[in-house]
Amino acid sequence: MSEPVAKLDRRFSDPDAVATQWQKTNQVLDSAELFWICTVRASGQAHVTPLVAIWLDDTIYFCTGPEEQKALNLSGNSRVVLMTGCNDWETGIDVVLEGEALPVVDTDLLQRLAQAWGTKWDGRWHYQAVPGGFRHEGGTGMVLVFSVRPTKVFAFAKGTFGQTRYRF
């Protein structure tokens, strides 16, 4: 993906704010240990839950059990919002990413992702790549893996408050 165009939304930014550079937003996505995902239930209600995810090659990847609410929601509506950042008021950046969650079934990519999960959190997440997704190392249950290429990304800078939208 080529670097997106960043535009500061002056309506929601301090007068002296500047657009957050993509490199800084990209670093937040890459280093985040926790994301929040919002999916849509069949009833139309939002469902929000925390999860771990990997930002790799300008795509965010997450996984879930096939019986979990987010997996059930995705079977009917693949649109998602993922969020990460910090709870500080004066420092940091919050990032909101919108897109469509698509199943990952490519074996080479699943192996690469399993390795990334195993190293990102000091080895706390161990998966084996299997046809159609992951298995917990030593386990038998299937774990579904999804990719989200962003269609829209927002960065919310704090301290000097600024809202940046990235166009791809």
C-alpha positions as CSV (number, residue, x, y, z in Angstrom):
1,M,0.0,0.0,0.0
2,S,1.3,3.4,-0.8
3,E,1.5,5.9,2.0
4,P,-2.0,7.4,2.5
5,V,-2.7,11.1,2.3
6,A,-3.2,12.6,5.7
7,K,-5.7,15.5,6.2
8,L,-6.3,17.3,9.5
9,D,-10.0,17.9,10.2
10,R,-10.0,21.5,11.6
11,R,-13.6,21.1,12.9
12,F,-12.4,18.7,15.5
13,S,-8.8,19.9,16.1
14,D,-7.1,22.6,18.2
15,P,-6.1,25.7,16.2
16,D,-2.4,24.9,16.4
17,A,-2.8,21.1,15.6
18,V,-1.1,19.5,12.6
19,A,-1.9,16.3,10.8
20,T,-0.4,13.2,12.4
21,Q,2.1,11.7,10.0
22,W,1.2,8.2,8.8
23,Q,4.6,6.9,10.1
24,K,3.5,7.7,13.7
25,T,0.0,6.1,13.2
26,N,1.6,3.1,11.6
27,Q,3.9,2.7,14.6
28,V,0.9,2.8,17.0
29,L,-0.9,0.1,15.0
30,D,2.3,-2.0,14.9
31,S,3.1,-1.8,18.6
32,A,-0.4,-2.1,20.0
33,E,-0.9,-5.1,22.3
34,L,-4.6,-4.7,22.6
35,F,-7.3,-3.6,20.2
36,W,-11.1,-3.2,20.5
37,I,-13.3,-4.6,17.7
38,C,-16.8,-3.6,16.9
39,T,-19.0,-5.9,14.9
40,V,-22.7,-5.8,14.1
41,R,-25.1,-8.4,15.5
42,A,-27.9,-9.8,13.3
43,S,-30.3,-7.5,15.2
44,G,-28.3,-4.5,14.1
45,Q,-26.8,-3.9,17.6
46,A,-23.1,-3.2,18.0
47,H,-20.9,-5.8,19.7
48,V,-17.6,-4.5,21.1
49,T,-14.9,-6.7,22.6
50,P,-11.1,-6.5,23.2
51,L,-8.7,-8.7,21.3
52,V,-5.1,-9.1,20.2
53,A,-4.3,-8.4,16.6
54,I,-1.3,-8.1,14.3
55,W,-0.6,-5.2,12.0
56,L,1.4,-6.6,9.1
57,D,1.9,-5.4,5.5
58,D,-0.7,-2.6,5.9
59,T,-3.4,-5.0,7.0
60,I,-4.7,-5.9,10.5
61,Y,-5.2,-9.5,11.4
62,F,-7.2,-10.9,14.2
63,C,-8.6,-14.3,15.2
64,T,-11.5,-15.7,17.0
65,G,-13.2,-19.0,17.8
66,P,-16.0,-20.0,15.4
67,E,-18.6,-19.9,18.2
68,E,-17.6,-16.5,19.6
69,Q,-20.1,-13.6,19.1
70,K,-17.8,-11.7,16.8
71,A,-17.4,-14.7,14.5
72,L,-21.2,-15.2,14.4
73,N,-21.6,-11.5,13.7
74,L,-19.0,-11.6,10.9
75,S,-20.9,-14.4,9.1
76,G,-23.7,-12.0,8.5
77,N,-21.9,-8.6,8.2
78,S,-18.2,-8.4,7.5
79,R,-17.9,-4.7,8.3
80,V,-15.8,-3.9,11.4
81,V,-14.1,-1.1,13.3
82,L,-10.9,-1.7,15.2
83,M,-9.6,0.7,17.8
84,T,-6.4,1.1,19.8
85,G,-4.5,3.8,21.7
86,C,-4.2,4.8,25.3
87,N,-6.4,6.1,28.1
88,D,-4.3,9.2,28.7
89,W,-5.9,12.6,28.1
90,E,-2.8,14.7,27.4
91,T,-0.5,12.4,25.5
92,G,-0.6,9.7,22.8
93,I,-2.7,8.8,19.8
94,D,-5.9,6.8,19.5
95,V,-6.4,5.1,16.2
96,V,-9.7,4.0,14.6
97,L,-9.6,1.7,11.6
98,E,-12.6,0.8,9.4
99,G,-12.8,-2.0,6.9
100,E,-14.2,-5.4,5.9
101,A,-13.0,-8.5,7.8
102,L,-12.2,-11.3,5.3
103,P,-11.3,-14.9,6.2
104,V,-7.6,-15.8,5.8
105,V,-7.1,-19.2,4.3
106,D,-3.7,-18.9,2.5
107,T,-1.4,-21.5,4.2
108,D,1.8,-19.5,3.8
109,L,0.2,-16.3,5.2
110,L,-1.3,-18.3,8.1
111,Q,2.2,-19.7,9.0
112,R,3.6,-16.2,8.9
113,L,0.9,-14.9,11.1
114,A,1.2,-17.7,13.6
115,Q,4.9,-16.9,13.9
116,A,4.1,-13.2,14.4
117,W,1.6,-14.0,17.1
118,G,4.1,-16.1,18.9
119,T,6.7,-13.4,19.0
120,K,4.7,-10.2,19.6
121,W,3.5,-11.0,23.1
122,D,6.7,-12.7,24.5
123,G,5.4,-16.1,23.3
124,R,2.1,-16.0,25.1
125,W,0.1,-16.7,22.0
126,H,1.1,-20.0,20.3
127,Y,-0.8,-21.0,17.2
128,Q,-0.3,-23.7,14.6
129,A,-1.3,-22.8,11.0
130,V,-3.8,-25.4,9.7
131,P,-6.0,-25.4,6.6
132,G,-8.6,-22.7,7.1
133,G,-7.1,-21.0,10.2
134,F,-5.2,-21.7,13.4
135,R,-5.2,-24.2,16.2
136,H,-3.9,-23.5,19.7
137,E,-0.6,-25.3,20.0
138,G,-1.4,-28.7,21.3
139,G,-5.2,-28.1,21.0
140,T,-7.9,-29.4,18.8
141,G,-10.3,-26.5,18.4
142,M,-10.3,-24.3,15.2
143,V,-9.5,-20.6,15.4
144,L,-10.7,-18.5,12.5
145,V,-8.3,-15.8,11.2
146,F,-9.5,-12.6,9.5
147,S,-7.8,-9.8,7.6
148,V,-8.9,-6.1,7.4
149,R,-7.4,-3.8,4.8
150,P,-8.3,-0.4,6.0
151,T,-10.8,1.7,4.0
152,K,-10.6,4.5,6.4
153,V,-8.2,5.3,9.3
154,F,-8.4,8.1,11.8
155,A,-5.7,9.2,14.3
156,F,-6.8,11.3,17.3
157,A,-3.8,13.2,18.8
158,K,-4.0,14.3,22.4
159,G,-2.5,17.2,24.3
160,T,-2.7,19.4,21.2
161,F,-5.9,17.7,20.0
162,G,-6.1,16.9,16.3
163,Q,-8.2,14.5,14.2
164,T,-6.4,13.2,11.1
165,R,-8.1,11.2,8.4
166,Y,-6.1,9.0,6.0
167,R,-7.2,8.4,2.5
168,F,-5.8,5.4,0.6
